[in-house]
């Protein structure tokens, strides 16, 4: 998903509703809520640009890369539970 640009809009309707969960479940605590909302807005703008431009494709890839990195650096759920117990 992170590296696709030519997906059908019906898939985007489903995908858009998972984006807040993916962004807010990332392990990066210093990422401000405003930045997360900005990422959501840029993804929406990228998908609503027809025909796609270099800038809309670039912004979509950058937003997906940020979301992917936030999920990548998210500690494992078991590690979070152990940290809470201590």
N, C-alpha and C positions, 0 to 999 in steps of 0.2 A: 504494500500500500504506500509506503513512504516514497517509493521511486516511480510510481505510476502517474501518468498524466492523462491518459486517454481512458477514463472509466466512464461508465454510463451514469447519468444523473440519478437513476433509481438507486444505485449503490450509494451515492453521496447522501441521499435522504436517510439511509440507515447509518452511514458512517458519521454524519454530522452529530448525531445524538450520542455517539460514544466518545467524541472528542473531549467534552468537559471531564468525563471520568478519567480519560487517559492523561490529561494535563494536570488535574488536581491530585492524581494518585502517584505522581512522580515523587522521587525521593529528594528532590532539590528543594530545600525549605526556604532558600533565599530568593527563589523566583517569585516576584511580586504578582499579586492577583491582576493588576493592571496589565502586566506583560502577558499573562495567560489569556486575558480577554482580547488583547491586541492580536495574539496568535490566532484565536478563533475568528476574529474579524478579517485578518489577512487571508486565512484559508477560504472563508466565504467569498471574499472579493476575488480571489484567484479562480474559484470555480465559476463565478458569475461573469468572468471576462470571456467573451466570445467574439471572434476566435481568440484562442490563447496567444499571448505575446511572450516574448522572452522574459519580461519583468514578472508577469503573472506566474509563469512556470518556475522562475527562480525563487519568488517569494513562497510558493507552495513547497518547494523542496527545502528551503531554509526552515520553514515552520515545522515541516515533518521531521527534519533533522533535529531540531531543538526538542520536540516531543519525544523522539526516539532516544536521545541522549538522557533526558530526564527519566525515562523508564529504565534505561540501561543502568544508571547509577542509583536506582531505587534499591535499597537493601531488601534481601529476601524476607518474606513474611515471617518465617521462623526466627530470623535474627531480630526482627522488630519485637516479637513476643518475648524473647529472652531479655532484650534490653528493657522492656516495660516491667518485667518481674524483678529486675535488680534494683 
